[in-house]
Every structure is written in C-alpha cells, then in structure tokens.
Amino acid sequence: MTSFDYSENKKLIIATVFSGIVAGFISSVHHWYGAIVYDTPWRASVAYWIMGIVLVVYSLLYVYWRNLDNVVGKICIWLFLLSAVIFQAGFVTFECVYSHVLKNILFFGGASEALLNTLFPSPAYHLPDNIFFEVTGNLQLIGFVAVWYGYRVFSNRPQN
C-alpha cells in the first residue's frame, strides 16, 4: 500500500470543488432560465436548492480535509461519496443525458412527434425551441467531471 499524499489529495479536492461549483452554477442558471422562459416556477426552486446542495456537499469536503485522521473525516468522506458521487451521477444522468442529450438526438434525428411527446411530456419537458435552454441543459454534462474528481478524492483517502 502506498502512503497517503496530502498535496495530491488537496489538488483533487480543489478540482472537485471547482468543477462541482461550475456544474451547480450551470444547472442553476439552466433551471432559473427555464422557469422564466417556460413559466414553470417549480424550476426556479430547483435552481435554488441545487446551489444549496452544492454548499452542503462541498462543506463536507472541508470538514473531511480538516479531520482526515479521525472518525469525523471518515463520516464526511462517506457522506460526500453518497451525495457528490452517487447522487450527482444519477442527477446528471437523468437531468442532462436523458432530459437534454437524448431529447436533442431524437428530435434532431427525426424521431416522431408521438415518440417525443411520450418520452418527454409537457409541461416538465419542452421540445427544443430555445438554444440557450438546450445548450445549458447539455452543458450540465460538466457534472460528470465533478463526479470523476469526487470519486478520485474518495478513492485517495487515507486508508487507516
């Protein structure tokens, strides 16, 4: 087993936090914009809780870093794994890959309107009619970068 590298761990944490904040910001802007453009106020509440979750999740990393060698740090890194890696991977898969990437591929690939309306019913979904909304929806893929770095932080934790 190799020894724990504090500087490498710190670099991974910084990359995780940066990519997570960027992903959260993009997702919040996307949902806030969608709330206005599509008159769906529930999207605005999603925009706010996304940034709240980002603050909580990355606070766990701070507490973990300050407590690497004790039970508090171990609890925080496991909570971080559940929230920033597992939950976020599911969120990005559904909210981005299904709700935007697949929708755009099918729409621009010529899928029937009946199929599109079945897979993406209104008012939760809108077929592509707004470039900013669709681009920011697809940019949520950046969340997978945060997931990758988050997993690396978890897998590079002290093993004592």
C-alpha positions in Angstrom: 0.0 0.0 0.0 1.3 3.5 -0.9 1.5 6.3 1.6 -1.1 9.0 1.6 -0.1 12.1 -0.4 -1.6 15.2 1.2 -0.7 17.5 -1.7 -2.3 15.2 -4.2 -5.4 14.9 -2.1 -5.6 18.7 -1.8 -5.3 19.1 -5.6 -8.1 16.6 -6.1 -10.3 18.4 -3.6 -9.7 21.8 -5.3 -10.5 20.3 -8.7 -13.6 18.6 -7.3 -14.9 21.8 -5.6 -14.2 23.9 -8.7 -15.9 21.5 -11.2 -18.8 21.0 -8.8 -19.4 24.7 -8.4 -19.2 25.2 -12.1 -21.6 22.3 -12.7 -24.0 23.6 -10.0 -23.9 27.1 -11.4 -24.7 25.9 -14.9 -27.5 23.7 -13.7 -29.0 26.6 -11.6 -28.8 29.1 -14.5 -30.4 26.5 -16.7 -33.3 25.9 -14.3 -33.8 29.5 -13.4 -33.8 30.5 -17.1 -36.3 27.6 -17.9 -38.6 28.9 -15.1 -38.8 32.3 -16.7 -39.0 31.2 -20.4 -41.4 28.4 -19.9 -43.4 29.9 -17.0 -42.6 26.9 -14.8 -42.0 28.3 -11.3 -41.0 24.9 -9.9 -37.8 25.1 -12.0 -36.8 28.2 -10.0 -37.0 26.3 -6.8 -34.8 23.6 -8.3 -32.2 26.3 -9.2 -32.0 27.4 -5.6 -31.8 24.0 -4.0 -29.1 22.9 -6.4 -26.8 25.7 -5.1 -27.8 24.9 -1.5 -26.8 21.3 -2.0 -23.5 22.3 -3.6 -22.7 24.3 -0.5 -23.6 21.5 1.8 -21.7 18.8 -0.2 -18.5 20.8 -0.5 -18.7 21.8 3.1 -18.4 18.0 3.8 -15.1 18.1 1.9 -13.8 20.9 4.0 -14.7 19.1 7.2 -13.2 15.9 5.8 -9.9 17.7 4.9 -9.7 19.2 8.5 -10.4 15.7 10.0 -8.5 13.3 7.8 -7.3 11.2 10.7 -10.4 10.8 12.7 -14.0 9.4 12.6 -15.5 12.8 11.7 -13.4 12.8 8.5 -14.4 9.2 7.7 -18.1 10.0 8.1 -17.8 13.1 6.0 -16.0 11.4 3.1 -18.6 8.6 3.0 -21.4 11.2 3.1 -19.6 13.0 0.3 -19.4 9.8 -1.7 -23.2 9.3 -1.4 -24.0 12.9 -2.3 -21.4 14.2 -4.6 -20.6 11.0 -6.5 -23.6 8.6 -6.4 -26.5 11.2 -6.2 -24.8 13.6 -8.6 -24.1 10.8 -11.1 -27.8 9.9 -11.1 -28.9 13.6 -11.3 -26.6 14.3 -14.3 -27.7 11.0 -16.0 -31.3 11.9 -15.7 -31.3 15.7 -15.9 -28.7 16.0 -18.6 -28.3 12.8 -20.5 -32.0 11.8 -20.6 -33.6 15.2 -20.5 -31.4 17.0 -22.9 -28.8 14.9 -24.8 -31.2 12.1 -25.7 -34.1 14.5 -26.4 -31.9 16.5 -28.8 -30.5 13.4 -30.5 -34.0 12.1 -31.0 -35.5 15.5 -32.0 -32.8 16.4 -34.5 -32.5 12.8 -35.6 -36.1 12.9 -36.9 -38.0 10.9 -34.2 -41.7 11.1 -34.5 -43.6 13.7 -32.5 -45.6 11.0 -30.9 -42.5 9.3 -29.5 -41.0 12.6 -28.4 -44.2 13.6 -26.6 -44.4 10.1 -24.9 -40.8 10.3 -23.7 -40.7 14.0 -22.9 -44.3 15.1 -21.9 -45.2 18.7 -21.3 -45.0 20.7 -19.0 -42.0 19.0 -17.5 -40.2 18.9 -20.8 -40.2 21.1 -23.9 -39.0 20.0 -27.3 -36.0 22.0 -28.5 -37.2 25.6 -29.2 -34.7 27.7 -27.2 -31.0 27.5 -27.9 -29.8 28.8 -24.6 -32.0 26.4 -22.6 -30.8 23.4 -24.7 -27.1 24.4 -24.6 -27.1 24.9 -20.8 -29.1 21.7 -20.4 -26.4 19.8 -22.4 -23.6 21.7 -20.5 -24.8 20.0 -17.3 -22.6 17.1 -18.5 -19.8 19.0 -16.7 -21.3 17.4 -13.6 -19.7 14.2 -14.6 -16.3 15.9 -14.3 -17.2 16.7 -10.7 -18.3 13.1 -10.2 -15.0 11.8 -11.5 -12.9 14.1 -9.3 -15.1 13.3 -6.3 -14.6 9.6 -6.8 -10.9 10.2 -7.0 -10.9 12.1 -3.7 -12.8 9.3 -2.1 -10.5 6.6 -3.5 -7.4 8.5 -2.5 -8.5 9.0 1.1 -6.2 7.8 4.0 -6.7 4.0 4.5 -6.2 3.8 8.2 
